[in-house]
Amino acid sequence: MSHKENIHSTAIIHPKAKIHETVIIGPYSCVGENVSIGEGTKIGNHVNITGNTKIGLNNKIFHSSSLGESPQDMKYADEPTNLIIGDNNTIREFCTFNVGTIQDQGVTKIGNRNWFMAYVHVAHDCKVGNNNIFANNAGLAGHVTIHDFIMLGAFTAVHQFCKIGSHSITMGGTLLTQDIPPFVRAVHRGGATVKPNGINSEGLKRRDFSAEKISVIKKAYKIIYRNNNTIEEAKVELSHLAKEDPEINLFIELIDKSSRGLIR
């Protein structure tokens, strides 16, 4: 199949767009001037890709998604900011990812091997790591940081500037206004208040964490949430525990970078 045959006749592709010859583009999709799309990526019908958007290898983008549009930020004045999407991501129907703003680093960045279910929104200046799952209608406000191997339940809404640590999980309908440490399970008991509810043991087992490692992570959780420590006291105890397992440094790193405080 030639490059021309890979692109449906009704698709509108700017002549300056950089599209690898193996890319498949479906009916009525639009690709803008400053877009680059890497090898093996498949784009469904009615997809709009615009702005300064770079898409990596072997991504699957389903119909009616919108990637690289202007941020929903009233301060934005058409500055040349960016959206970068890595490799092997699945982006299902009606997802919306916006470019960054000059008030931050000017880029919204998506890593590799993420799975975005339908209607997920990733706002300006968000940083999404690798191997995450966003269930239907999960939404990130601006400047949110998502680390790796995180599961956001359906209709999870994340406040701007929040940070979510690796291997954590939220239940459906979570309204998150503070940071979630790594490995933690976040739940709500009715209303908007989100509480920690132990660690994501099942997810860790599925990722082949040993029983010993999970035990150490549980100790870290107790240091933060069960031992009546202040945050500074918890950091001291966590630093000692990190000598037993360096993975515990993930807790310390998130605490140090937190601007909104941890869920309690």
MIVO-431363 format. One line per 4 residues: number of its first residue (from 0); their letters; for each residue x, y, z of N, C-alpha, C. Coordinates in nm, 2 decimals. Layout:
BEGIN
NUM = a = X Y Z X Y Z X Y Z ~ ... .
END
This chain:
BEGIN
0 = mshk = 0.08 -0.12 0.00 0.00 0.00 0.00 0.09 0.12 0.00 ~ 0.06 0.22 -0.09 0.14 0.34 -0.10 0.10 0.44 0.01 ~ 0.19 0.54 0.03 0.15 0.64 0.13 0.02 0.71 0.10 ~ 0.00 0.74 -0.03 -0.13 0.80 -0.07 -0.25 0.71 -0.04 .
4 = enih = -0.23 0.58 -0.06 -0.34 0.49 -0.03 -0.37 0.47 0.12 ~ -0.27 0.50 0.20 -0.29 0.50 0.35 -0.38 0.61 0.40 ~ -0.39 0.72 0.32 -0.47 0.83 0.37 -0.60 0.84 0.29 ~ -0.71 0.84 0.36 -0.84 0.84 0.29 -0.85 0.97 0.21 .
8 = stai = -0.92 0.96 0.10 -0.94 1.07 0.01 -1.01 1.19 0.07 ~ -1.09 1.17 0.17 -1.16 1.28 0.23 -1.08 1.35 0.34 ~ -0.97 1.29 0.38 -0.89 1.35 0.49 -0.82 1.48 0.44 ~ -0.80 1.58 0.52 -0.74 1.70 0.49 -0.61 1.71 0.56 .
12 = ihpk = -0.50 1.70 0.48 -0.36 1.70 0.53 -0.29 1.82 0.48 ~ -0.24 1.90 0.57 -0.16 2.02 0.53 -0.03 1.97 0.46 ~ 0.01 2.03 0.35 0.12 1.98 0.27 0.26 1.99 0.35 ~ 0.26 2.07 0.46 0.39 2.08 0.54 0.39 1.98 0.66 .
16 = akih = 0.28 1.91 0.68 0.27 1.82 0.79 0.37 1.70 0.76 ~ 0.44 1.65 0.86 0.54 1.55 0.85 0.48 1.42 0.89 ~ 0.45 1.33 0.80 0.37 1.21 0.82 0.45 1.09 0.77 ~ 0.49 1.00 0.85 0.56 0.88 0.80 0.47 0.80 0.70 .
20 = etvi = 0.54 0.74 0.61 0.47 0.68 0.50 0.38 0.56 0.54 ~ 0.41 0.51 0.66 0.33 0.39 0.71 0.20 0.44 0.79 ~ 0.19 0.57 0.81 0.07 0.62 0.89 -0.06 0.60 0.81 ~ -0.16 0.55 0.88 -0.29 0.54 0.82 -0.38 0.65 0.88 .
24 = igpy = -0.45 0.72 0.79 -0.54 0.82 0.83 -0.68 0.80 0.77 ~ -0.78 0.80 0.86 -0.92 0.76 0.81 -1.00 0.88 0.76 ~ -1.12 0.85 0.72 -1.21 0.96 0.65 -1.23 1.08 0.74 ~ -1.22 1.19 0.67 -1.26 1.32 0.72 -1.17 1.37 0.84 .
28 = scvg = -1.06 1.31 0.86 -0.96 1.36 0.96 -0.88 1.47 0.90 ~ -0.84 1.56 1.00 -0.76 1.68 0.96 -0.63 1.68 1.03 ~ -0.52 1.71 0.96 -0.39 1.72 1.02 -0.33 1.85 0.98 ~ -0.28 1.93 1.08 -0.24 2.07 1.05 -0.09 2.08 1.01 .
32 = envs = -0.05 2.20 0.98 0.08 2.23 0.93 0.19 2.19 1.01 ~ 0.19 2.21 1.14 0.30 2.19 1.23 0.29 2.06 1.31 ~ 0.23 1.96 1.25 0.21 1.83 1.31 0.31 1.73 1.25 ~ 0.37 1.64 1.33 0.45 1.53 1.28 0.39 1.40 1.35 .
36 = igeg = 0.39 1.30 1.27 0.33 1.17 1.31 0.42 1.06 1.27 ~ 0.46 0.98 1.37 0.56 0.87 1.35 0.51 0.74 1.29 ~ 0.60 0.66 1.26 0.58 0.53 1.20 0.48 0.44 1.27 ~ 0.39 0.38 1.19 0.30 0.28 1.24 0.18 0.34 1.31 .
40 = tkig = 0.16 0.47 1.32 0.04 0.53 1.39 -0.08 0.52 1.30 ~ -0.19 0.48 1.37 -0.32 0.47 1.30 -0.42 0.57 1.35 ~ -0.48 0.65 1.26 -0.57 0.75 1.30 -0.71 0.73 1.23 ~ -0.81 0.72 1.32 -0.94 0.69 1.27 -1.01 0.81 1.20 .
44 = nhvn = -1.14 0.80 1.18 -1.21 0.90 1.11 -1.25 1.02 1.20 ~ -1.26 1.14 1.14 -1.30 1.26 1.21 -1.21 1.30 1.32 ~ -1.08 1.27 1.31 -0.98 1.31 1.41 -0.93 1.44 1.37 ~ -0.91 1.54 1.47 -0.85 1.66 1.44 -0.71 1.67 1.51 .
48 = itgn = -0.60 1.69 1.44 -0.47 1.71 1.50 -0.41 1.84 1.45 ~ -0.39 1.93 1.54 -0.35 2.06 1.50 -0.24 2.11 1.59 ~ -0.20 2.24 1.59 -0.10 2.30 1.67 0.03 2.24 1.65 ~ 0.13 2.27 1.74 0.26 2.22 1.73 0.26 2.08 1.80 .
52 = tkig = 0.22 1.98 1.73 0.19 1.85 1.79 0.29 1.74 1.72 ~ 0.36 1.67 1.81 0.44 1.56 1.77 0.39 1.43 1.82 ~ 0.36 1.34 1.74 0.31 1.21 1.78 0.41 1.10 1.74 ~ 0.44 1.01 1.83 0.55 0.91 1.81 0.50 0.79 1.73 .
56 = lnnk = 0.56 0.67 1.76 0.54 0.55 1.69 0.42 0.47 1.74 ~ 0.35 0.40 1.65 0.26 0.30 1.68 0.15 0.34 1.77 ~ 0.10 0.46 1.76 -0.02 0.50 1.84 -0.14 0.47 1.77 ~ -0.25 0.44 1.84 -0.38 0.42 1.78 -0.48 0.53 1.83 .
60 = ifhs = -0.53 0.61 1.74 -0.61 0.73 1.78 -0.75 0.71 1.71 ~ -0.85 0.69 1.80 -0.98 0.66 1.75 -1.06 0.78 1.71 ~ -1.18 0.76 1.65 -1.25 0.87 1.59 -1.29 0.98 1.68 ~ -1.29 1.10 1.62 -1.34 1.22 1.68 -1.26 1.27 1.80 .
64 = sslg = -1.14 1.23 1.81 -1.05 1.28 1.91 -0.99 1.42 1.86 ~ -0.95 1.50 1.95 -0.90 1.64 1.92 -0.77 1.65 1.99 ~ -0.66 1.66 1.91 -0.52 1.67 1.97 -0.45 1.80 1.93 ~ -0.40 1.87 2.02 -0.32 1.99 1.99 -0.39 2.12 1.97 .
68 = espq = -0.52 2.12 2.01 -0.59 2.25 2.01 -0.54 2.34 2.12 ~ -0.58 2.47 2.11 -0.54 2.57 2.20 -0.59 2.53 2.34 ~ -0.51 2.57 2.45 -0.55 2.54 2.58 -0.68 2.62 2.62 ~ -0.76 2.56 2.71 -0.87 2.63 2.76 -0.83 2.72 2.88 .
72 = dmky = -0.75 2.82 2.85 -0.69 2.91 2.94 -0.70 3.05 2.89 ~ -0.77 3.14 2.96 -0.80 3.27 2.91 -0.68 3.36 2.89 ~ -0.57 3.31 2.95 -0.44 3.39 2.94 -0.37 3.36 2.80 ~ -0.41 3.25 2.74 -0.34 3.20 2.62 -0.36 3.31 2.51 .
76 = adep = -0.25 3.34 2.44 -0.26 3.44 2.33 -0.19 3.39 2.21 ~ -0.22 3.27 2.17 -0.17 3.21 2.05 -0.02 3.19 2.05 ~ 0.05 3.18 2.16 0.19 3.15 2.16 0.22 3.01 2.10 ~ 0.33 2.99 2.04 0.37 2.86 1.98 0.41 2.76 2.08 .
80 = tnli = 0.31 2.70 2.15 0.34 2.60 2.25 0.31 2.46 2.19 ~ 0.34 2.35 2.27 0.35 2.22 2.21 0.27 2.11 2.28 ~ 0.24 2.01 2.20 0.19 1.88 2.26 0.28 1.77 2.20 ~ 0.33 1.69 2.29 0.42 1.58 2.26 0.36 1.45 2.31 .
84 = igdn = 0.34 1.36 2.22 0.28 1.23 2.25 0.38 1.12 2.21 ~ 0.41 1.03 2.30 0.52 0.93 2.28 0.47 0.81 2.19 ~ 0.51 0.69 2.23 0.49 0.57 2.15 0.39 0.48 2.21 ~ 0.32 0.40 2.12 0.23 0.29 2.16 0.12 0.33 2.26 .
88 = ntir = 0.07 0.45 2.24 -0.05 0.49 2.32 -0.18 0.45 2.25 ~ -0.28 0.43 2.32 -0.42 0.41 2.27 -0.50 0.52 2.31 ~ -0.56 0.60 2.22 -0.64 0.71 2.25 -0.78 0.69 2.19 ~ -0.88 0.66 2.28 -1.01 0.62 2.23 -1.09 0.74 2.19 .
92 = efct = -1.22 0.72 2.16 -1.30 0.82 2.10 -1.32 0.94 2.18 ~ -1.32 1.06 2.12 -1.36 1.19 2.17 -1.26 1.24 2.28 ~ -1.14 1.19 2.28 -1.04 1.24 2.38 -0.99 1.38 2.33 ~ -0.96 1.47 2.43 -0.91 1.60 2.39 -0.78 1.63 2.47 .
96 = fnvg = -0.67 1.65 2.40 -0.54 1.69 2.46 -0.50 1.83 2.41 ~ -0.47 1.92 2.49 -0.44 2.06 2.45 -0.29 2.08 2.46 ~ -0.24 2.18 2.39 -0.10 2.22 2.40 -0.08 2.30 2.53 ~ 0.05 2.32 2.56 0.09 2.39 2.68 0.07 2.54 2.68 .
100 = tiqd = 0.12 2.61 2.78 0.12 2.75 2.79 0.25 2.81 2.83 ~ 0.27 2.93 2.80 0.40 2.99 2.84 0.41 3.02 2.99 ~ 0.30 3.01 3.06 0.31 3.02 3.21 0.37 2.90 3.28 ~ 0.39 2.79 3.20 0.46 2.67 3.25 0.58 2.65 3.15 .
104 = qgvt = 0.60 2.53 3.11 0.72 2.50 3.02 0.68 2.50 2.88 ~ 0.55 2.54 2.85 0.51 2.55 2.71 0.48 2.41 2.64 ~ 0.46 2.31 2.72 0.44 2.18 2.66 0.35 2.09 2.74 ~ 0.26 2.02 2.68 0.18 1.91 2.74 0.25 1.78 2.69 .
108 = kign = 0.28 1.69 2.78 0.36 1.58 2.74 0.30 1.45 2.78 ~ 0.29 1.36 2.69 0.23 1.22 2.71 0.34 1.12 2.68 ~ 0.36 1.03 2.78 0.47 0.93 2.76 0.43 0.82 2.67 ~ 0.46 0.69 2.71 0.45 0.57 2.62 0.35 0.47 2.69 .
112 = rnwf = 0.29 0.40 2.60 0.20 0.28 2.64 0.09 0.32 2.74 ~ 0.04 0.44 2.72 -0.08 0.48 2.80 -0.21 0.44 2.73 ~ -0.31 0.41 2.81 -0.44 0.38 2.75 -0.55 0.48 2.80 ~ -0.60 0.56 2.70 -0.69 0.66 2.73 -0.83 0.62 2.68 .
116 = mayv = -0.92 0.59 2.77 -1.06 0.55 2.72 -1.13 0.67 2.68 ~ -1.26 0.65 2.63 -1.33 0.76 2.57 -1.35 0.88 2.65 ~ -1.35 1.00 2.59 -1.38 1.13 2.65 -1.28 1.17 2.76 ~ -1.16 1.12 2.76 -1.06 1.17 2.85 -1.01 1.31 2.81 .
120 = hvah = -0.99 1.40 2.90 -0.94 1.53 2.88 -0.80 1.55 2.95 ~ -0.70 1.59 2.87 -0.57 1.62 2.93 -0.55 1.77 2.89 ~ -0.55 1.85 3.00 -0.54 2.00 2.98 -0.40 2.04 2.96 ~ -0.38 2.17 2.94 -0.25 2.23 2.91 -0.15 2.21 3.02 .
124 = dckv = -0.03 2.18 2.98 0.09 2.17 3.07 0.09 2.05 3.15 ~ 0.00 1.95 3.12 0.01 1.83 3.20 0.13 1.74 3.16 ~ 0.17 1.66 3.25 0.28 1.57 3.22 0.23 1.43 3.26 ~ 0.22 1.34 3.16 0.17 1.20 3.19 0.28 1.11 3.15 .
128 = gnnn = 0.31 1.02 3.25 0.43 0.93 3.23 0.39 0.81 3.14 ~ 0.42 0.69 3.19 0.41 0.57 3.10 0.32 0.46 3.17 ~ 0.26 0.39 3.09 0.18 0.27 3.13 0.06 0.30 3.22 ~ 0.00 0.41 3.20 -0.12 0.45 3.28 -0.25 0.42 3.21 .
132 = ifan = -0.35 0.40 3.29 -0.49 0.38 3.23 -0.58 0.48 3.28 ~ -0.64 0.55 3.19 -0.75 0.65 3.22 -0.88 0.60 3.18 ~ -0.97 0.57 3.27 -1.10 0.52 3.24 -1.19 0.63 3.18 ~ -1.30 0.59 3.13 -1.39 0.69 3.06 -1.42 0.82 3.14 .
136 = nagl = -1.40 0.93 3.07 -1.44 1.06 3.12 -1.34 1.11 3.23 ~ -1.23 1.04 3.25 -1.13 1.10 3.35 -1.08 1.23 3.29 ~ -1.06 1.33 3.38 -1.02 1.46 3.33 -0.91 1.52 3.41 ~ -0.81 1.58 3.35 -0.70 1.65 3.42 -0.71 1.80 3.39 .
140 = aghv = -0.71 1.88 3.50 -0.70 2.02 3.48 -0.55 2.06 3.44 ~ -0.52 2.18 3.43 -0.39 2.22 3.38 -0.28 2.19 3.49 ~ -0.16 2.17 3.43 -0.04 2.15 3.52 -0.04 2.03 3.61 ~ -0.12 1.93 3.58 -0.12 1.81 3.66 0.00 1.72 3.61 .
144 = tihd = 0.05 1.65 3.71 0.16 1.55 3.69 0.11 1.41 3.72 ~ 0.11 1.32 3.62 0.08 1.18 3.64 0.20 1.10 3.62 ~ 0.24 1.02 3.72 0.37 0.94 3.70 0.34 0.81 3.63 ~ 0.38 0.70 3.67 0.37 0.57 3.59 0.28 0.47 3.66 .
148 = fiml = 0.22 0.38 3.57 0.14 0.27 3.62 0.03 0.31 3.71 ~ -0.04 0.42 3.68 -0.15 0.47 3.76 -0.28 0.44 3.69 ~ -0.38 0.41 3.77 -0.52 0.38 3.72 -0.61 0.49 3.77 ~ -0.67 0.57 3.68 -0.77 0.66 3.72 -0.91 0.61 3.68 .
152 = gaft = -0.99 0.59 3.78 -1.12 0.54 3.76 -1.21 0.64 3.68 ~ -1.32 0.58 3.62 -1.41 0.66 3.54 -1.45 0.79 3.61 ~ -1.46 0.90 3.54 -1.51 1.03 3.59 -1.42 1.08 3.70 ~ -1.30 1.04 3.72 -1.20 1.10 3.81 -1.17 1.24 3.75 .
156 = avhq = -1.18 1.34 3.84 -1.15 1.48 3.80 -1.04 1.53 3.89 ~ -0.93 1.58 3.83 -0.81 1.61 3.90 -0.79 1.76 3.89 ~ -0.77 1.83 4.01 -0.75 1.97 4.02 -0.62 2.01 3.97 ~ -0.61 2.13 3.92 -0.48 2.18 3.86 -0.37 2.17 3.96 .
160 = fcki = -0.25 2.15 3.91 -0.13 2.14 3.99 -0.12 2.01 4.08 ~ -0.22 1.93 4.07 -0.20 1.81 4.15 -0.10 1.71 4.09 ~ -0.05 1.62 4.18 0.05 1.52 4.14 0.00 1.39 4.19 ~ 0.01 1.29 4.10 -0.03 1.15 4.14 0.09 1.06 4.12 .
164 = gshs = 0.12 0.99 4.23 0.24 0.91 4.23 0.22 0.77 4.17 ~ 0.33 0.71 4.13 0.33 0.59 4.05 0.26 0.48 4.13 ~ 0.19 0.39 4.05 0.13 0.27 4.10 0.01 0.30 4.19 ~ -0.04 0.42 4.19 -0.16 0.45 4.27 -0.29 0.43 4.19 .
168 = itmg = -0.40 0.44 4.25 -0.53 0.41 4.19 -0.64 0.50 4.25 ~ -0.73 0.55 4.17 -0.85 0.62 4.22 -0.98 0.54 4.18 ~ -1.08 0.55 4.27 -1.21 0.49 4.24 -1.28 0.58 4.15 ~ -1.39 0.53 4.08 -1.47 0.61 3.99 -1.53 0.72 4.06 .
172 = gtll = -1.54 0.84 3.99 -1.61 0.96 4.05 -1.52 1.03 4.15 ~ -1.39 1.01 4.16 -1.31 1.08 4.25 -1.29 1.22 4.21 ~ -1.31 1.31 4.30 -1.28 1.46 4.28 -1.15 1.49 4.36 ~ -1.04 1.50 4.29 -0.91 1.50 4.36 -0.86 1.65 4.36 .
176 = tqdi = -0.84 1.70 4.48 -0.79 1.83 4.50 -0.65 1.84 4.56 ~ -0.60 1.72 4.60 -0.46 1.71 4.66 -0.39 1.60 4.60 ~ -0.26 1.59 4.64 -0.17 1.49 4.58 -0.19 1.35 4.64 ~ -0.17 1.25 4.55 -0.18 1.11 4.60 -0.04 1.05 4.60 .
180 = ppfv = 0.01 1.01 4.71 0.14 0.94 4.71 0.15 0.82 4.63 ~ 0.27 0.77 4.59 0.28 0.65 4.51 0.22 0.53 4.59 ~ 0.17 0.43 4.51 0.12 0.31 4.57 -0.01 0.31 4.64 ~ -0.07 0.43 4.66 -0.18 0.45 4.74 -0.31 0.44 4.67 .
184 = ravh = -0.41 0.38 4.73 -0.55 0.37 4.68 -0.63 0.48 4.74 ~ -0.69 0.56 4.65 -0.77 0.68 4.69 -0.92 0.65 4.67 ~ -1.00 0.68 4.77 -1.14 0.65 4.76 -1.22 0.77 4.82 ~ -1.35 0.77 4.79 -1.43 0.87 4.85 -1.55 0.80 4.91 .
188 = rgga = -1.60 0.85 5.02 -1.71 0.78 5.10 -1.83 0.87 5.09 ~ -1.87 0.91 4.96 -1.98 1.00 4.95 -1.93 1.14 4.96 ~ -1.99 1.23 4.89 -1.94 1.37 4.89 -1.81 1.38 4.81 ~ -1.74 1.49 4.84 -1.62 1.52 4.76 -1.49 1.48 4.83 .
192 = tvkp = -1.50 1.44 4.96 -1.37 1.42 5.03 -1.31 1.29 4.99 ~ -1.18 1.30 4.95 -1.10 1.18 4.91 -1.01 1.14 5.02 ~ -1.01 1.01 5.05 -0.93 0.96 5.16 -0.83 0.85 5.11 ~ -0.72 0.83 5.17 -0.63 0.72 5.14 -0.69 0.59 5.20 .
196 = ngin = -0.68 0.48 5.13 -0.74 0.36 5.18 -0.65 0.24 5.15 ~ -0.53 0.25 5.21 -0.43 0.14 5.20 -0.36 0.16 5.07 ~ -0.28 0.06 5.04 -0.20 0.06 4.91 -0.27 -0.02 4.81 ~ -0.22 0.00 4.68 -0.28 -0.07 4.57 -0.22 -0.21 4.55 .
200 = segl = -0.24 -0.30 4.65 -0.18 -0.43 4.66 -0.20 -0.51 4.54 ~ -0.33 -0.51 4.49 -0.36 -0.60 4.38 -0.28 -0.55 4.25 ~ -0.28 -0.42 4.23 -0.20 -0.37 4.12 -0.05 -0.41 4.12 ~ 0.00 -0.40 4.25 0.14 -0.43 4.26 0.17 -0.58 4.24 .
204 = krrd = 0.08 -0.67 4.28 0.09 -0.81 4.26 0.09 -0.84 4.11 ~ 0.00 -0.77 4.03 -0.01 -0.79 3.89 0.12 -0.75 3.82 ~ 0.19 -0.66 3.88 0.32 -0.61 3.82 0.44 -0.68 3.88 ~ 0.41 -0.80 3.95 0.52 -0.89 4.00 0.60 -0.83 4.11 .
208 = fsae = 0.54 -0.74 4.19 0.61 -0.70 4.31 0.61 -0.81 4.41 ~ 0.72 -0.84 4.47 0.73 -0.95 4.57 0.65 -0.92 4.69 ~ 0.62 -1.02 4.77 0.55 -1.00 4.90 0.64 -0.92 4.99 ~ 0.77 -0.94 4.99 0.86 -0.86 5.07 0.85 -0.71 5.04 .
212 = kisv = 0.86 -0.68 4.91 0.85 -0.54 4.86 0.72 -0.48 4.90 ~ 0.61 -0.55 4.88 0.48 -0.50 4.92 0.47 -0.47 5.07 ~ 0.53 -0.56 5.15 0.54 -0.54 5.29 0.61 -0.41 5.33 ~ 0.72 -0.38 5.26 0.79 -0.26 5.29 0.71 -0.13 5.25 .
216 = ikka = 0.64 -0.14 5.14 0.55 -0.03 5.10 0.44 -0.01 5.20 ~ 0.39 -0.11 5.25 0.29 -0.10 5.36 0.34 -0.03 5.48 ~ 0.47 -0.05 5.51 0.53 0.02 5.62 0.54 0.17 5.59 ~ 0.58 0.20 5.47 0.58 0.34 5.43 0.45 0.41 5.44 .
220 = ykii = 0.34 0.34 5.40 0.21 0.39 5.41 0.17 0.42 5.56 ~ 0.21 0.33 5.65 0.18 0.35 5.79 0.26 0.46 5.85 ~ 0.38 0.49 5.80 0.46 0.60 5.85 0.39 0.73 5.81 ~ 0.33 0.74 5.70 0.26 0.86 5.65 0.12 0.87 5.72 .
224 = yrnn = 0.05 0.76 5.73 -0.10 0.77 5.76 -0.14 0.71 5.89 ~ -0.05 0.63 5.96 -0.10 0.56 6.07 -0.02 0.59 6.20 ~ 0.09 0.66 6.19 0.18 0.68 6.31 0.17 0.82 6.36 ~ 0.07 0.90 6.32 0.05 1.03 6.38 0.18 1.12 6.36 .
228 = ntie = 0.25 1.10 6.25 0.37 1.18 6.21 0.33 1.31 6.14 ~ 0.40 1.41 6.17 0.40 1.53 6.08 0.46 1.48 5.94 ~ 0.45 1.56 5.84 0.51 1.53 5.71 0.66 1.53 5.73 ~ 0.72 1.62 5.80 0.87 1.62 5.82 0.91 1.50 5.90 .
232 = eakv = 0.84 1.46 6.00 0.87 1.34 6.08 0.86 1.22 5.99 ~ 0.76 1.21 5.90 0.74 1.10 5.81 0.86 1.09 5.72 ~ 0.90 1.20 5.67 1.02 1.20 5.57 1.14 1.14 5.63 ~ 1.17 1.17 5.76 1.28 1.12 5.83 1.27 0.97 5.84 .
236 = elsh = 1.15 0.92 5.88 1.14 0.77 5.89 1.14 0.70 5.75 ~ 1.08 0.77 5.65 1.09 0.71 5.52 1.23 0.70 5.46 ~ 1.31 0.80 5.49 1.45 0.80 5.45 1.53 0.68 5.51 ~ 1.49 0.64 5.63 1.56 0.53 5.69 1.50 0.40 5.62 .
240 = lake = 1.37 0.40 5.59 1.31 0.28 5.53 1.37 0.26 5.39 ~ 1.40 0.37 5.32 1.45 0.37 5.18 1.58 0.29 5.17 ~ 1.65 0.28 5.29 1.78 0.21 5.29 1.75 0.06 5.27 ~ 1.63 0.02 5.31 1.59 -0.12 5.30 1.53 -0.15 5.16 .
244 = dpei = 1.47 -0.05 5.10 1.42 -0.06 4.96 1.42 0.08 4.90 ~ 1.50 0.10 4.80 1.51 0.24 4.73 1.38 0.28 4.67 ~ 1.28 0.19 4.64 1.15 0.23 4.59 1.08 0.33 4.68 ~ 1.11 0.32 4.81 1.05 0.42 4.91 1.08 0.56 4.88 .
248 = nlfi = 1.19 0.58 4.80 1.23 0.72 4.77 1.12 0.79 4.68 ~ 1.03 0.71 4.62 0.92 0.77 4.54 0.83 0.85 4.63 ~ 0.81 0.80 4.75 0.72 0.87 4.85 0.79 1.01 4.88 ~ 0.92 1.00 4.91 0.99 1.13 4.95 0.99 1.23 4.84 .
252 = elid = 1.02 1.18 4.72 1.02 1.27 4.60 0.89 1.34 4.58 ~ 0.78 1.27 4.59 0.65 1.33 4.57 0.62 1.43 4.68 ~ 0.65 1.40 4.81 0.63 1.49 4.92 0.71 1.62 4.89 ~ 0.83 1.61 4.85 0.91 1.72 4.83 0.86 1.81 4.72 .
256 = kssr = 0.80 1.76 4.62 0.75 1.83 4.51 0.60 1.88 4.52 ~ 0.54 1.83 4.63 0.39 1.86 4.65 0.37 2.01 4.67 ~ 0.28 2.07 4.60 0.24 2.21 4.63 0.10 2.22 4.69 ~ 0.02 2.11 4.68 -0.12 2.11 4.73 -0.14 2.03 4.85 .
260 = glir = -0.03 1.96 4.90 -0.05 1.87 5.01 -0.10 1.74 4.97 ~ -0.09 1.64 5.06 -0.13 1.50 5.04 -0.27 1.48 5.08 ~ -0.34 1.39 5.02 -0.47 1.35 5.07 -0.45 1.29 5.21 ~ -0.54 1.32 5.30 -0.53 1.27 5.44 -0.66 1.20 5.48 .
END
